[in-house]
């Protein structure tokens, strides 16, 4: 749940907690510090200064990478807030397992730093994911960008990184394909307001859909789709103009691709021993042929040497 766009109550909760955390005189505002440069500002407790300095150092490269990937320049100066208390961050986010969030209205990124201590979660991946949300919403209105596309894109640009702790990537998606319980595209954006397995599946489906668009139509088509949405087209209109398909056709093609991939995976898994035996046999035969060639070469060299001695 990286971008809070659904309820004014959630926005008010974020503002309330940040006011307590970082307003002068607030009960939780002790030792607040700020580091800034022309393109980014970092707000943090004094004990997290090394992390704040790291963000200041990596931000230009992260920003440049996103600009090159999306083809858009960053037109705002984000504020990154580091939280060192998981309980406080959970009260801000309203969900367990969430590690970071972005609020486009304030160009704000809030990170639970306690999560950054465990692999594979890093400040760079987190920053890139959340900054992508801000860039997308700087160009496309909240009502014009489906949440599944927003989250799928943010995962794609950050190498599959999500804001929620996911134990096994792809596990939820595979299980949903097998059981026939994929979330319909029409309901996918709403699934991000859920928790547990539904939330994890929503993230995995979103990344899978974006990956499908790229593999089926190319990165250029995806970026053209975003450009049309930035110009004011709805997702449905941009999809029709760019890819000449409807959301229903997109979903059916994606589902078919998932089914084919799973069928191949299942077939390979079911014949694993036969495949391993075949590979081992092939290696054995190749080794025997190499040995035979070496033997023949040695015999030939010996015969030539004997003929030379006779002469």
GILIN-V566530 format. One line per field, one symbol per residue. psi: psi as a letter, one per 20 degrees, with the letter a starting at -180 (. if undefined). burial: I if it has 24 or more other ideal C-beta (glycine too) atoms within 12 Angstrom, else O. Layout:
psi: ???
burial: ???
This chain:
psi: mhpoihphggghgghghhghgjppiqhjjpkpqppqahiqpppqqhikghgghgghgiggggggghghgijqqojroqpppppjohgghhhghjpqipirqpohhjlppppohhiiipqjpqhgggggghhgggggihhpqhiiophhhghgghgghjkjpriqoogopighgghhggikkqpqhhighhiiiarchggghggghgghgghggghhiqhghghhggghhhiiqrggghgghgikrrhghgghggggggggghgggggghhkgggghgggggghgghgghghggggggggghgghhghghg.
burial: IIIIIOOOOIIOOIOOIIOOIIOOOOOIOOOIOIIOOOIIIIIIIOOIOOIIOIIIOIIOOIIOOIOOIIOIOIOIOIIIIIIIOOOIIIIIIIIOIIIIIIIIOIIIIIIIIIIIOOOOIIIIIIIIIIIIIIIIIIIIOOOIIIIIIIIIIIIIIIOIIIIIIIOOOIOIIIOIIOOOOIIOIOOIIOIIOOOOIIIIIIIIIIIIIIIIIIOOIOOOIIIOIIOIIIOOOOIIOIIOOIIOIOIOOIIOIIIOOIOOOIOOOOOOOOOOOOOOOOOOOOOOOOOOOOOOOOOOOOOOOOOOOOOOOOO
